[in-house]
Amino acid sequence: MLEVLDYAFMQRALLAAVLVGVTAPAVGIYLVQRRQAIMGDGIGHVALTGVALGFLTGTNPVWTAILVSALGAVLMELIRWYGKTRGDLALAMLFYGGMAGGVLLINLSPTGSNANLTTYLFGSITTVSQQDVVVISLLAAFVVLITLGLRRQLFAVCQDEEFARVTGLPVRTLNLLLAVTAAVTVTVAMRVVGLLLVSALMVVPVAAAQQATRGFAMTLALAVGIGVVVTLSGTVFSFYKNVPPGASIVVLAIGVFAVITALAAPLAKRRATQRAGRSAAAAEGRCTLKDDVLV
């Protein structure tokens, strides 16, 4: 098993996998709280245009993907704020336009092809370069700084925007910052998981952690732990079986979710029964006390 570390490209891929495993759930927990679990998928569509733009201009696709996806995320947030009955249609056009723009630009590029897009759509462990690791590390540090440093403010905004606004928090600024952070997370993960599957890694570990924990801090810690385990395991599995790492990682994450749900369901039922029993006992005690007083 340890022979994977003999290859330099696997060392880079595993390091990138750890960073993705940390950052994706760290952002995803806020998106799940806001019921915007699908937002990462939309950003992934828009980021595809950024990747193709990088090939067209001869620059690093990661940086152009950050720029385009951040602009797209801000636009999504503005549509959410100002969009009325046609807001969902505008978002759909943005998603589809991002995918179509990526395919169009990559075919206009003299050095790009649809095969280049495939590595970004589904992930590829062999294409993670040393430069990519440096960029991913810097972006991951930014994501962790925002999601942990502003966790109280972001949690308050995601839980109840009106209450957060009353308390004096800059709700709109925090929402835009979260949208940009989600866009950065997508670009961090696109080399390992792929743009089409990154949303799953943002959501599934969080959903699995919610089955076993209650508090926000415990849920975040467990979600990050699950994210790291499945990204490392999926990357190693893809090395031995020669399959896209993104698919392996997401399938493993869903498997973990299924196992935790199966184990947590009886425990949750037992807790509910105990709470019902305590409530019944307390009610019976109150009735007995009332009867004694009346006598």
C-alpha positions in Angstrom: 0.0 0.0 0.0 2.8 2.4 0.8 4.4 2.0 -2.6 2.1 4.8 -3.8 4.4 7.2 -1.9 7.3 6.1 -4.2 5.8 8.2 -7.0 6.2 11.9 -7.0 2.8 12.5 -8.7 1.1 10.4 -6.1 2.7 12.4 -3.3 1.4 15.6 -4.9 -2.0 14.0 -5.5 -2.4 12.8 -1.9 -1.4 16.2 -0.5 -4.0 17.8 -2.8 -6.5 15.3 -1.6 -6.0 16.2 2.0 -6.4 19.9 1.3 -9.6 19.1 -0.7 -10.9 16.9 2.1 -10.5 19.7 4.6 -11.8 22.7 2.5 -14.8 21.2 0.8 -16.8 20.2 4.0 -15.6 23.4 5.8 -17.5 25.4 3.2 -20.2 22.9 2.6 -21.5 23.0 6.1 -22.6 26.6 5.6 -24.1 25.9 2.2 -26.1 23.0 3.7 -27.2 25.3 6.6 -28.5 27.8 4.0 -30.2 25.0 2.0 -27.9 25.8 -1.0 -26.4 22.4 -1.3 -26.5 22.6 -5.1 -24.5 25.9 -5.3 -21.2 24.1 -5.7 -22.5 22.3 -8.7 -23.5 25.6 -10.3 -20.1 27.2 -9.6 -18.4 24.1 -11.1 -20.3 24.8 -14.4 -19.2 28.4 -14.4 -15.6 27.5 -13.5 -15.4 25.4 -16.6 -15.4 28.6 -18.7 -12.5 29.8 -16.6 -10.5 26.6 -17.2 -11.1 27.0 -21.0 -10.2 30.7 -20.8 -6.8 29.7 -19.3 -6.0 27.4 -22.2 -7.1 30.1 -24.6 -5.0 32.8 -23.1 -2.0 30.6 -22.2 -2.3 31.2 -18.5 -2.7 28.8 -15.5 -6.3 27.5 -15.7 -6.5 27.5 -11.9 -6.2 31.2 -11.7 -8.6 31.9 -14.6 -11.1 29.4 -13.0 -10.9 31.3 -9.7 -11.6 34.6 -11.4 -14.5 33.4 -13.5 -16.1 31.2 -10.8 -15.8 34.0 -8.2 -17.6 36.4 -10.6 -20.2 33.7 -11.2 -20.6 33.1 -7.5 -21.1 36.8 -6.8 -23.6 37.0 -9.6 -25.5 34.0 -8.2 -25.7 35.7 -4.8 -26.9 38.9 -6.4 -29.6 37.0 -8.3 -30.6 35.4 -5.0 -30.9 38.8 -3.4 -32.6 40.7 -6.2 -34.2 38.0 -8.3 -37.9 37.6 -7.9 -40.0 35.1 -9.9 -37.4 34.8 -12.7 -34.4 34.2 -10.4 -34.3 30.4 -10.9 -34.4 30.9 -14.7 -31.5 33.3 -14.5 -29.5 30.8 -12.4 -30.2 28.1 -14.9 -29.0 30.2 -17.8 -25.8 31.0 -15.8 -25.1 27.3 -15.2 -25.7 26.2 -18.8 -23.9 29.2 -20.2 -20.9 28.3 -18.1 -20.8 24.8 -19.5 -21.3 25.9 -23.0 -18.8 28.7 -22.8 -16.2 26.2 -21.5 -16.7 23.8 -24.5 -16.7 26.7 -27.0 -13.5 28.4 -25.6 -11.5 25.2 -25.3 -12.2 24.4 -29.0 -11.1 27.9 -30.0 -7.8 27.4 -28.1 -4.9 26.3 -30.2 -3.5 24.2 -27.3 -6.7 22.9 -25.7 -9.1 20.1 -26.5 -12.1 18.4 -25.0 -9.7 15.9 -23.5 -8.2 18.7 -21.4 -11.6 19.5 -20.0 -12.2 15.9 -19.0 -9.4 16.0 -16.5 -11.0 19.0 -14.9 -14.5 17.6 -15.1 -13.8 14.3 -13.3 -10.4 14.9 -11.8 -7.0 13.3 -12.7 -4.3 12.4 -10.2 -1.6 12.4 -12.8 -2.1 16.0 -13.8 -1.4 17.5 -10.3 1.9 19.4 -10.8 4.1 21.0 -8.2 2.8 24.4 -9.2 -0.7 23.1 -8.7 0.1 22.0 -5.2 1.5 25.4 -4.3 -1.6 27.1 -5.7 -4.0 24.7 -4.0 -2.2 25.1 -0.7 -2.5 28.9 -0.8 -6.2 28.7 -1.8 -6.9 26.1 0.9 -5.3 28.4 3.5 -7.6 31.2 2.4 -10.7 28.9 2.7 -9.7 27.6 6.2 -9.0 31.1 7.4 -12.4 32.4 6.3 -14.5 29.3 7.4 -12.9 29.0 10.8 -12.0 32.6 11.5 -15.5 33.9 10.7 -17.4 30.8 11.8 -19.6 32.6 14.3 -20.6 35.3 11.9 -21.1 32.9 9.0 -23.1 30.5 11.2 -25.4 33.4 12.4 -26.0 34.6 8.8 -26.7 31.1 7.5 -29.0 30.3 10.5 -31.1 33.4 10.4 -30.3 36.4 8.1 -32.9 38.7 9.7 -31.6 38.1 13.2 -28.0 38.6 12.0 -28.9 41.9 10.4 -30.6 43.1 13.6 -27.5 42.3 15.6 -25.5 44.5 13.3 -23.6 41.9 11.2 -22.8 42.9 7.6 -25.1 40.2 6.1 -24.6 41.1 2.4 -20.8 41.3 2.7 -20.7 37.9 4.6 -22.9 36.3 2.0 -20.7 37.5 -0.8 -17.6 36.4 1.0 -19.1 32.9 1.5 -19.9 32.8 -2.2 -16.4 33.7 -3.2 -15.0 31.2 -0.7 -17.2 28.5 -2.2 -15.8 29.4 -5.7 -12.3 29.1 -4.4 -13.1 25.7 -2.9 -14.3 24.5 -6.3 -11.1 25.5 -7.9 -9.1 23.8 -5.1 -11.0 20.6 -5.7 -11.2 20.4 -9.4 -7.9 18.7 -10.0 -8.7 15.8 -7.6 -12.5 15.5 -7.5 -13.5 17.3 -10.7 -15.8 20.2 -11.4 -18.9 18.0 -11.9 -18.5 16.1 -8.5 -17.1 18.7 -6.2 -20.5 19.7 -4.9 -21.0 16.2 -3.6 -17.8 16.4 -1.5 -19.1 19.7 -0.1 -22.5 18.2 0.9 -22.2 14.4 1.6 -19.6 14.5 4.4 -21.7 17.2 6.1 -24.9 15.2 5.7 -23.1 12.1 7.1 -21.8 14.1 10.1 -25.2 15.5 10.9 -26.5 12.0 11.4 -24.2 11.4 14.3 -23.6 14.8 15.9 -25.7 17.7 17.1 -23.5 20.8 17.7 -22.0 22.8 14.9 -18.4 22.4 16.0 -18.7 18.6 16.3 -20.5 18.4 13.0 -17.8 20.4 11.3 -14.9 18.4 12.8 -16.5 15.0 11.8 -17.4 16.3 8.3 -13.8 17.4 7.8 -12.5 14.0 9.1 -14.8 12.1 6.7 -13.7 14.4 3.9 -10.0 13.6 4.5 -10.6 9.9 4.8 -12.7 9.5 1.6 -10.4 11.8 -0.5 -7.3 9.9 0.5 -9.0 6.5 0.1 -10.5 7.4 -3.2 -7.2 8.8 -4.6 -5.4 5.6 -3.6 -8.1 3.4 -5.0 -8.0 5.3 -8.3 -4.3 4.7 -8.5 -4.6 1.0 -8.3 -7.8 0.6 -10.3 -7.0 3.3 -12.9 -10.4 5.0 -12.5 -11.2 8.7 -12.1 -10.5 9.8 -8.5 -13.6 12.0 -8.4 -16.0 9.1 -8.9 -14.1 6.9 -6.4 -14.2 9.7 -3.7 -17.9 10.5 -4.1 -18.9 6.8 -4.1 -16.9 6.3 -0.9 -18.5 9.4 0.7 -22.0 8.1 -0.1 -21.0 4.7 1.3 -19.9 6.4 4.6 -23.1 8.3 4.7 -25.1 5.1 4.3 -23.2 3.4 7.1 -23.4 6.3 9.5 -27.1 6.6 8.8 -27.7 2.9 9.4 -25.9 3.1 12.7 -27.3 6.3 13.8 -31.0 5.5 13.1 -31.4 3.0 16.0 -29.6 5.3 18.4 -31.8 8.2 17.4 -34.9 6.0 17.9 -33.6 4.9 21.3 -33.0 8.5 22.3 -36.5 9.5 21.2 -38.0 6.7 23.2 -36.0 7.7 26.3 -37.1 11.3 25.9 -40.7 10.2 25.5 -40.4 8.1 28.6 -38.9 10.9 30.7 -41.6 13.2 29.5 -44.3 10.7 30.4 -42.7 10.2 33.8 -42.6 13.9 34.5 -46.2 14.3 33.4 -47.2 11.5 35.7 -45.3 13.0 38.6 -47.0 16.3 38.1 -50.4 14.6 38.1 -49.6 12.7 41.3 -48.4 15.9 43.0 -51.6 17.7 41.9 -53.7 14.9 43.3 -51.9 15.0 46.6 -52.4 18.7 46.9 -56.1 18.3 46.2 -56.5 15.6 48.8 
